[in-house]
Amino acid sequence: MPRDEALRASATPTGGSGRRMQIGGGKFEIRNSKFEIAGVVGLGGYTYPVHEMGIAIEVYRTCRETIEEHGGGRLQGVRLAVGELSAVEPDLLVSAWEAVVFDSPDAGAELEVRWCPALQFCSSCDQAKERSEGSWMRVCPDCGFPLQVSGGDELDVLDLTFEEDGPADAEAFESER
């Protein structure tokens, strides 16, 4: 399945003990309501842990805490900055997010990922150096001076939107986690 289709796919339950859902081309499994074991279900039914699931869980918890600090409500969406050097795959993070909010009072809340590239700069030439995506140069191709890398390490919640006076069971849902 192409990556853009996976990002648009919706989460659907597939049964089992705990929650297992098909999202895009892979399956995410949450084995209990506290998200103690989570990952991508691969060949042979083995669950491969992915750190994007843990990141999605923590982003959700951070959003819920912020919403409660402002009087409560239902989460509608969150924008997250993800840097090229953060070792986070945006498509996996979006899929993990869909799994996390799937059966919650905030079901349907969207995660928007803003990609932040890393830049390479030569202080000798006083210029940013172009590079092809995924490739890194250690020295300037023009003068041989070591290049400086800046940016690309972001992993920040930029903002969130929520409806005030959300579902009455939001607090009960959080206490289960």
LOGUKE-350224 format. One record per atom (N, C-alpha, C): residue in one letter; x, y, z. Coordinates in pm, whole numbers, padded with zeros to 5 digits, always signed. Each point is the difference from the previous one (the first is absolute). Layout:
BEGIN
aXYZ
...
***
This chain:
BEGIN
m+00085-00118+00000
m-00085+00118+00000
m+00089+00124+00000
p-00022+00095-00090
p+00080+00121-00001
p-00013+00076+00131
r+00106+00073+00037
r+00001+00072+00127
r-00116+00097+00014
d-00035+00074-00107
d-00108+00098+00013
d-00133-00068+00027
e-00021-00121-00050
e-00122-00073+00030
e-00001-00045+00146
a+00115-00040+00051
a+00007-00043+00139
a-00033+00115+00094
l+00039+00121-00036
l-00028+00116+00084
l-00149+00033+00002
r-00072-00036-00106
r-00142+00030-00008
r-00086-00114+00052
a+00060-00116+00023
a-00078-00116+00043
a-00057+00024+00139
s-00113-00061+00028
s-00059+00015+00132
s+00023-00126+00082
a-00010+00015+00130
a+00020-00113+00091
a-00129-00078+00013
t+00010-00131-00010
t-00117-00086+00019
t+00039-00115+00090
p-00087-00038+00094
p+00035-00110+00090
p+00005-00133-00075
t+00092-00088+00040
t+00009-00132-00062
t-00022-00111+00102
g-00035+00034+00123
g-00031-00102+00101
g+00122-00046+00076
g-00015-00101+00082
g+00108-00055+00080
g-00010+00047+00144
s+00093-00049+00086
s+00001+00047+00138
s+00056+00140-00002
g-00035+00093+00063
g+00051+00135-00019
g-00051+00057-00131
r+00064+00101-00051
r-00046+00062-00124
r+00105-00019-00107
r-00044-00043-00115
r+00089-00012-00114
r-00071+00069-00115
m+00068+00085-00070
m-00067+00070-00108
m+00086+00004-00124
q-00066-00006-00113
q+00066+00010-00130
q+00008+00148-00035
i+00118+00049-00025
i+00018+00139-00038
i+00091+00001-00121
g-00052+00045-00110
g+00082+00002-00121
g+00048-00139-00033
g+00129-00015-00022
g+00056-00128-00040
g+00043-00087+00116
g-00009+00047+00125
g+00045-00079+00113
g-00105-00009+00107
k+00026-00082+00101
k-00091-00013+00112
k+00071+00051+00124
f-00070+00076+00081
f+00052+00038+00130
f-00076-00079+00104
e+00069-00044+00101
e-00065-00075+00106
e+00024+00069+00132
i-00108+00022+00073
i+00007+00053+00135
i-00054-00111+00088
r+00083-00059+00081
r-00041-00122+00070
r-00080+00026+00126
n-00003+00121+00049
n-00088+00032+00112
n-00029+00149-00002
s-00093+00044+00083
s-00042+00139-00004
s+00106+00096+00053
k+00104-00051+00063
k+00104+00088+00051
k+00115+00016-00099
f-00010-00058-00118
f+00101+00012-00104
f+00137-00049+00045
e+00004-00105+00084
e+00128-00047+00051
e+00085-00065-00108
i-00063-00072-00092
i+00074-00063-00109
i-00068+00043-00129
a+00074+00061-00088
a-00060+00045-00125
a+00104-00011-00110
g-00047-00018-00121
g+00092-00007-00112
g-00071-00037-00128
v+00079-00029-00100
v-00052-00040-00130
v-00001-00152-00006
v-00114-00056-00041
v-00010-00145-00013
v+00057-00037-00136
g+00103-00082+00001
g+00068-00038-00123
g-00030-00143-00040
l+00090-00055-00078
l-00016-00138-00047
l-00007-00096+00118
g-00085-00099-00011
g-00013-00100+00105
g-00069+00051+00125
g-00059+00120-00005
g-00071+00054+00114
g+00091+00060+00106
y+00131+00006-00023
y+00092+00057+00097
y-00019+00151+00005
t-00002+00057+00120
t-00016+00144+00016
t+00138+00065+00009
y+00030+00086-00096
y+00126+00074-00001
y-00024+00136+00066
p+00065+00026+00112
p-00021+00129+00065
p+00047+00115-00090
v-00074+00107-00001
v+00041+00121-00072
v-00006+00116+00097
h+00104+00080+00000
h+00001+00112+00094
h-00100+00108-00037
e-00046+00000-00126
e-00103+00096-00039
e-00128-00021+00082
m-00030-00123+00039
m-00118-00026+00083
m+00016+00067+00135
g+00116-00014+00061
g+00025+00065+00129
g-00006+00151-00011
i+00051+00054-00110
i-00005+00145-00021
i-00144+00045-00015
a-00080-00073-00078
a-00141+00035-00018
a-00075-00004+00134
i+00028-00099+00082
i-00064-00010+00131
i+00036+00121+00086
e+00127+00037+00003
e+00043+00114+00082
e-00055+00132-00054
v-00008+00015-00132
v-00060+00121-00057
v-00146+00008+00043
y-00070-00113-00006
y-00141-00002+00041
y-00014+00036+00147
r+00083-00059+00085
r-00007+00031+00143
r+00028+00148+00025
t+00098+00055-00070
t+00032+00142+00014
t-00119+00086-00042
c-00064-00036-00110
c-00118+00073-00047
c-00113-00007+00102
r-00026-00120+00053
r-00108-00015+00098
r+00028+00083+00125
e+00125-00001+00048
e+00036+00079+00118
e-00023+00148-00026
t+00040+00047-00117
t-00017+00141-00035
t-00147+00037-00007
i-00080-00086-00062
i-00144+00025-00010
i-00064+00006+00138
e+00038-00092+00088
e-00056-00001+00136
e+00042+00126+00076
e+00122+00049-00022
e+00045+00124+00064
e-00083+00120-00044
h-00064-00011-00116
h-00080+00109-00054
h-00150-00028+00011
g-00039-00084+00094
g-00141-00022+00027
g-00062-00123-00065
g+00076-00079-00073
g-00051-00123-00059
g-00059+00021-00138
g-00024-00108-00068
g-00058+00005-00133
g+00043-00119-00084
r-00035+00006-00127
r+00031-00107-00095
r+00108+00047-00096
l+00106-00077-00011
l+00110+00030-00091
l-00046-00012-00145
q+00028+00104-00079
q-00033-00004-00142
q+00123-00028-00085
g+00112+00060+00036
g+00121-00019-00079
g+00123+00055+00069
v+00114-00047-00046
v+00128+00046+00054
v+00099+00011-00115
r+00083+00105+00007
r+00108+00017-00098
r+00131-00028+00070
l+00083-00080-00067
l+00125-00044+00057
l+00113+00027-00099
a+00109+00058+00049
a+00120+00020-00083
a+00089-00122+00018
v+00039-00062-00111
v+00087-00118+00003
v+00121+00028-00087
g+00117-00006+00060
g+00124+00028-00072
g+00057-00121-00071
e+00070+00028-00106
e+00063-00104-00082
e+00095-00088+00082
l+00062+00057+00102
l+00099-00073+00081
l-00061-00059+00127
s-00130+00009+00017
s-00065-00047+00122
s-00022-00151+00002
a+00029-00068-00110
a-00018-00146-00011
a-00146-00039+00015
v-00091+00086-00048
v-00143-00028+00003
v-00051-00002-00143
e-00072-00106-00034
e-00061-00012-00133
e-00139+00061+00007
p-00024+00112-00069
p-00130+00067+00010
p-00119-00090-00034
d+00011-00084-00102
d-00115-00085-00036
d-00030-00103+00109
l+00104-00054+00064
l-00022-00093+00111
l-00059+00073+00121
l+00044+00123+00022
l-00052+00078+00111
l-00149+00031-00019
v-00039+00036-00122
v-00141+00027-00028
v-00083-00127+00019
s+00051-00113-00047
s-00072-00127+00019
s-00010-00037+00147
a+00107+00020+00075
a-00002-00028+00144
a-00100+00093+00069
w-00004+00125-00040
w-00095+00096+00057
w-00144-00048-00021
e-00029-00045-00120
e-00135-00049-00031
e-00036-00118+00092
a+00097-00085+00028
a-00024-00113+00090
a-00023+00047+00143
v+00073+00100+00043
v-00011+00049+00137
v-00136+00066+00025
v-00047+00081-00094
v-00126+00072+00023
v-00122-00078-00048
f+00021-00114-00063
f-00107-00077-00064
f-00120-00024+00090
d+00020-00053+00117
d-00110-00038+00090
d+00003+00087+00125
s+00016+00130-00019
s+00008+00093+00111
s-00109+00107-00015
p-00021+00080+00102
p-00095+00111-00013
p+00043+00100-00108
d+00124-00006-00041
d+00053+00091-00100
d+00015-00068-00136
a-00074-00108-00022
a+00006-00074-00126
a-00020+00096-00117
g+00083-00015-00101
g-00007+00085-00117
g+00088+00124+00007
a+00062+00025+00116
a+00092+00114+00011
a+00115-00020-00098
e+00034+00105-00070
e+00102-00011-00104
e+00137+00044+00050
l+00101-00065-00054
l+00138+00039+00026
l+00057+00053-00131
e+00045+00125+00003
e+00065+00060-00116
e+00149+00009+00031
v+00081-00058-00087
v+00145+00000+00020
v+00064+00101-00093
r+00075+00093+00058
r+00078+00096-00079
r+00144-00050-00004
w+00048-00033-00118
w+00135-00054-00020
w+00100+00113+00005
c+00108-00017+00077
c+00103+00101+00017
c+00135-00056-00047
p+00045+00040-00117
p+00126-00055-00051
p+00121+00055+00076
a+00106-00077-00003
a+00128+00045+00054
a+00073+00075-00113
l+00077+00100+00038
l+00073+00080-00099
l+00149-00015+00023
q+00075-00001-00110
q+00146-00004+00009
q+00053+00135-00048
f+00093+00056+00079
f+00050+00134-00028
f+00152+00000+00005
c+00060+00069-00095
c+00146+00017-00001
c+00032+00141+00049
s+00069+00009+00113
s+00033+00132+00054
s+00114+00065-00079
s+00078-00077-00070
s+00107+00056-00083
s-00057+00067-00124
c-00094-00067-00068
c-00065+00056-00120
c-00115+00093+00037
d-00045-00007+00126
d-00115+00076+00048
d-00126-00032-00081
q-00022-00133-00023
q-00113-00045-00081
q-00056-00131+00055
a-00133-00012-00016
a-00064-00129+00025
a+00031-00089-00120
k+00027-00125+00024
k+00036-00092-00107
k-00115-00095-00031
e-00034-00007-00125
e-00106-00090-00047
e+00048-00144+00010
r-00092-00088+00027
r+00030-00143+00003
r-00126-00074-00039
s+00018-00118-00047
s-00117-00081-00032
s-00054-00058+00131
e-00132-00021+00005
e-00064-00048+00122
e+00062-00132+00046
g+00028-00007+00130
g+00055-00122+00058
g+00151-00013-00015
s+00063+00094-00070
s+00146-00007-00014
s+00064+00110+00085
w+00120-00028+00047
w+00070+00096+00084
w+00143+00016-00049
m+00043+00124-00004
m+00140+00031-00035
m+00068+00044+00129
r+00121-00046+00021
r+00074+00041+00119
r+00081+00127-00025
v+00040+00018-00124
v+00079+00119-00035
v-00065+00070-00119
c+00027+00128-00010
c-00054+00081-00108
c+00058-00049-00134
p-00087-00024-00099
p+00050-00047-00129
p+00077+00110-00075
d-00014+00127+00042
d+00067+00110-00068
d+00136+00035+00060
c+00010+00000+00136
c+00125+00043+00063
c+00064-00105+00090
g-00072-00108+00031
g+00055-00106+00085
g-00010+00027+00148
f-00062+00111+00040
f-00016+00036+00140
f-00111-00086+00063
p+00013-00041+00128
p-00107-00079+00064
p-00133+00076+00002
l-00107-00071-00030
l-00133+00060-00001
l-00065-00007+00137
q-00081+00100+00032
q-00077+00003+00123
q-00142-00043-00032
v-00059-00077+00089
v-00139-00043-00017
v-00084+00076+00102
s-00111+00055-00048
s-00091+00070+00091
s-00143-00043-00028
g-00079+00000+00107
g-00141-00038-00013
g-00017-00148-00023
g-00125-00038-00020
g-00031-00139-00029
g-00014-00089+00121
d+00018+00055+00121
d-00011-00082+00121
d-00130+00027+00075
e-00095+00067-00064
e-00125+00035+00065
e-00087-00123+00026
l-00069+00004+00111
l-00107-00092+00032
l-00085+00074+00103
d-00081+00092-00051
d-00071+00095+00085
d-00148+00008-00034
v-00083+00007+00103
v-00141+00030-00020
v-00008+00150-00026
l-00049+00037-00118
l-00009+00141-00037
l-00128+00063+00055
d-00111-00067-00021
d-00127+00047+00054
d-00103-00111-00007
l-00110+00022+00069
l-00110-00096-00004
l-00131+00077-00002
t-00102-00064-00052
t-00133+00058+00000
t-00094-00097+00071
f-00094+00057+00076
f-00097-00084+00069
f-00131+00075+00017
e-00106-00079+00014
e-00133+00053+00029
e-00017+00001+00150
e-00044+00112+00055
e-00027+00005+00143
e-00122-00085+00030
d-00010-00043+00128
d-00113-00083+00043
d-00011-00127-00081
g+00110-00078-00003
g+00005-00126-00074
g-00085-00107+00065
p+00018-00123-00042
p-00081-00110+00053
p+00020-00018+00150
a-00108-00036+00068
a+00004-00016+00145
a+00091-00113+00043
d+00024-00097-00088
d+00080-00116+00040
d+00149+00019-00027
a+00045+00118-00040
a+00142+00022-00028
a+00085-00024+00124
e-00046+00049+00116
e+00076-00017+00123
e+00007-00147+00039
a-00109-00073-00015
a-00001-00143+00031
a+00094-00075-00092
f+00005+00038-00128
f+00090-00064-00096
f+00145+00020+00042
e+00036+00120+00040
e+00138+00028+00041
e+00037-00080+00124
s-00092-00018+00094
s+00034-00074+00122
s+00028-00146-00028
e-00052-00054-00112
e+00027-00139-00037
e+00141-00018-00051
r+00061+00105-00052
r+00134-00010-00058
r+00096-00002+00112
***
